[in-house]
Amino acid sequence: MTTYTIYPLLTAVNETDQGFLTYLRGYGRRLWAPIFAFLVTDGRHHLLIDTGVEEFYVPDKVLKDLGVRPRSLLEHLASIGLKPEDIKIIIHTHLHHEHCENDALFPQAKIFIQKEEWEFCQNPHPLDHRYLPELLEGLDLQLLSGDEEILPGLQVIKTPGHTPGGQSVLIKTTKGLAVITGFCVSKANFPPTGPPVPPGIHLDAIQAFESCQRVKEIADILIPIRELNLPPKIPA
């Protein structure tokens, strides 16, 4: 059975409001949220889930206080012994710009996104200003319609709400099924008891709640993409 290892690659942190992550909770509380790309590998295939941001300034004091050190995506890959040409597949959780600013570094990669997400990206609602379709111009887009297997042991499921065509990534590991959320949440969205809390930024709160519930139910290892305190390797 094919199993994978996941490496969260921190490309930046940005200051935001807790209420942007947790619907109707924590408004007014400021925090620093991570912007990750995720390297997923079985030793033969190397793929990225999102590509993070190209450049983002954060004061050194903030990074010291947080105990983190963002790096460029290429620096991260080089530290693992990989070059851009080693990445043949990119899967996007969704297309808000901070998840796809480095796509152009991988012109050889097939980029898997939901068709509905790509259509919305090209003509977004005025209330959602986070889309920059030019980031994907000329790249090899693979448009999906719902749940689909990408490789043995790795599939996407459509999890809308935060965006129209968000997709979460299901990854078989030696410790069970890992799920990278297709929407911006942290551990605070998944309390140990009671229902999940949908993301504070969403197009449809009910869909967002149901997507949270779906990934919570199926994951052995849940990986919220805006959780700062992720281990450097999953499974550890």
Sequence and secondary structure as in RCSB ss.txt:
>XXXX:A:sequence
MTTYTIYPLLTAVNETDQGFLTYLRGYGRRLWAPIFAFLVTDGRHHLLIDTGVEEFYVPDKVLKDLGVRPRSLLE
HLASIGLKPEDIKIIIHTHLHHEHCENDALFPQAKIFIQKEEWEFCQNPHPLDHRYLPELLEGLDLQLLSGDEEI
LPGLQVIKTPGHTPGGQSVLIKTTKGLAVITGFCVSKANFPPTGPPVPPGIHLDAIQAFESCQRVKEIADILIPI
RELNLPPKIPA
>XXXX:A:secstr
    EEEEEEEEEEEEEHHHHSTTS TT EEEEEEEEEEEESSS EEEE    S     HHHHHHHT     HHH
HHHHTT  GGG  EEE S  BGGGTTTGGG TTSEEEEEHHHHHHHHS  TT   B GGGGTTSEEEEE S EEE
ETTEEEEE  SSSTT EEEEEEETTEEEEE SS   GGGS SSS     SS S HHHHHHHHHHHHHH SEEE T
T S   SSB  
